[in-house]
Amino acid sequence: MYPCTNPELVAAVSEAGGIGIVQPLSMVYVHGHDLREGLRLIRRLTSKPIGMNVLIERSSRTYEERMRRWLDVALEEGVRFFVTSLGKPRWVVDRVAAAGGNGAGAGGVVYHDVTKRKWAERALESGVHGLIAVNDRAGGHAGPKSAAALIEELGDLGRPIICAGGVGDERAFLAALALGYDGVQMGTRFIATDECRVHPDYKRRIVEAGEDDIVLTERVTGVPLAVIRTPYVARVGTKAGRLARWMLRGRRTKYLMRSIYGLRYVWKLKRAALGGGGSGARGSSRDYWQAGKSVAGIERVEPAGAIVRRCAEAARAAPERGS
Ligand SMILES: Cc1cc2nc3c(=O)[nH]c(=O)nc-3n(C[C@H](O)[C@H](O)[C@H](O)COP(=O)(O)O)c2cc1C
């Protein structure tokens, strides 16, 4: 999660038996670690497997080259699980396959974020091993479809399907498995944890919020982003400005607008995550706090490992799936 994922959080999730996912932009630009050093810090905290998110964004050559370098660093440091988002993941699949085993067999594993069948089929053509179905309750960039509709649409593709969105407690975790999902990707739930380094105000708002407090705004990245409705969000509305909308429609101007959004996204969300929501020196009441509708199941700030263990125990105690 940009900007919420820090090495200690990733390590805590993996140590408890989940797979913590490194978000390299968050590691480097928000939490101030060189990627290799950050990965080694995680290794000192846990020997369990971790993953890394590779956001495939082709509108900036500099960004793309940096992401390719980061992928190589991760592979050199032994990471073998990758979650790709946006674009075509073929180059990631090829590089990961060429990397060789790390003791657990040859190559590695790539799962791709999708919001509908068309993107799933394209990702499978690129050779991904599994799909993460991002639904309409997800934090970050939510999809348009429900968890039930997505498993219906993707369930026959013959690959593991992971549910992303709306899971904030073990009840929702079991409900996702009961729908037929092979696993769950949780985001928002892990922000309200002891190990997450975001400002306590942000964690408190996640605990206090109900699902009706979550809205989709186009004003941060140009496409719907799930955020908590603060007085500022309510005041400015959720639609992109007229100039931005016009630029996003133009064939040439859309690339410029996406770059502007990209820079603003990195800067604005970093300030929001680390600063409080009031008039503190670093925080601003004009900030955006990302969260999904899974806030409904989040009742307290707690250790990340406790959440993973509760979900695992609930799954073990549940009647056999399909029986
Ligand atoms: C604060 C925040 C930041 C996120 N950043 C990313 C990101 O950088 N890359 C990505 O692939 N998904 C990102 N996501 C989406 C999550 O990976 C995950 O799919 C989503 O959080 C699942 O929904 P949930 O928040 O209801 O658990 C982000 C989600 C949140 C809440």
The ligand as an SDF file (V2000), in Angstrom:
LIG
                    3D

 31 33  0  0  0  0  0  0  0  0999 V2000
   -3.8910    3.0460    1.6010 C   0  0  0  0  0  0  0  0  0  0  0  0
   -3.9250    2.0580    0.4910 C   0  0  0  0  0  0  0  0  0  0  0  0
   -2.9350    2.0770   -0.4670 C   0  0  0  0  0  0  0  0  0  0  0  0
   -2.9210    1.1490   -1.5050 C   0  0  0  0  0  0  0  0  0  0  0  0
   -1.8970    1.1720   -2.3920 N   0  0  0  0  0  0  0  0  0  0  0  0
   -1.8090    0.2050   -3.3450 C   0  0  0  0  0  0  0  0  0  0  0  0
   -0.6660    0.1590   -4.1840 C   0  0  0  0  0  0  0  0  0  0  0  0
    0.2640    0.9470   -4.0670 O   0  0  0  0  0  0  0  0  0  0  0  0
   -0.6370   -0.8350   -5.1080 N   0  0  0  0  0  0  0  0  0  0  0  0
   -1.6430   -1.7490   -5.2500 C   0  0  0  0  0  0  0  0  0  0  0  0
   -1.5510   -2.6240   -6.0940 O   0  0  0  0  0  0  0  0  0  0  0  0
   -2.7450   -1.7090   -4.4590 N   0  0  0  0  0  0  0  0  0  0  0  0
   -2.8260   -0.7740   -3.5000 C   0  0  0  0  0  0  0  0  0  0  0  0
   -3.9100   -0.7500   -2.6470 N   0  0  0  0  0  0  0  0  0  0  0  0
   -4.9540   -1.7880   -2.7680 C   0  0  0  0  0  0  0  0  0  0  0  0
   -4.6330   -2.9860   -1.8550 C   0  0  0  0  0  0  0  0  0  0  0  0
   -3.5380   -3.6850   -2.3770 O   0  0  0  0  0  0  0  0  0  0  0  0
   -5.8190   -3.9660   -1.7160 C   0  0  0  0  0  0  0  0  0  0  0  0
   -6.2040   -4.4780   -2.9610 O   0  0  0  0  0  0  0  0  0  0  0  0
   -7.0160   -3.2960   -1.0470 C   0  0  0  0  0  0  0  0  0  0  0  0
   -6.5880   -2.5490    0.0510 O   0  0  0  0  0  0  0  0  0  0  0  0
   -8.0310   -4.3330   -0.6030 C   0  0  0  0  0  0  0  0  0  0  0  0
   -9.1300   -3.6950   -0.0150 O   0  0  0  0  0  0  0  0  0  0  0  0
   -9.2690   -3.4080    1.5730 P   0  0  0  0  0  0  0  0  0  0  0  0
   -8.5270   -2.1370    1.7840 O   0  0  0  0  0  0  0  0  0  0  0  0
  -10.7130   -3.2880    1.7690 O   0  0  0  0  0  0  0  0  0  0  0  0
   -8.6490   -4.5400    2.3020 O   0  0  0  0  0  0  0  0  0  0  0  0
   -3.9490    0.1820   -1.6180 C   0  0  0  0  0  0  0  0  0  0  0  0
   -4.9660    0.1720   -0.6340 C   0  0  0  0  0  0  0  0  0  0  0  0
   -4.9570    1.0860    0.4030 C   0  0  0  0  0  0  0  0  0  0  0  0
   -6.0430    1.0360    1.4390 C   0  0  0  0  0  0  0  0  0  0  0  0
  1  2  1  0
  2  3  1  0
  2 30  2  0
  3  4  2  0
  4  5  1  0
  4 28  1  0
  5  6  2  0
  6  7  1  0
  6 13  1  0
  7  8  2  0
  7  9  1  0
  9 10  1  0
 10 11  2  0
 10 12  1  0
 12 13  2  0
 13 14  1  0
 14 15  1  0
 14 28  1  0
 15 16  1  0
 16 17  1  0
 16 18  1  0
 18 19  1  0
 18 20  1  0
 20 21  1  0
 20 22  1  0
 22 23  1  0
 23 24  1  0
 24 25  2  0
 24 26  1  0
 24 27  1  0
 28 29  2  0
 29 30  1  0
 30 31  1  0
M  END
$$$$
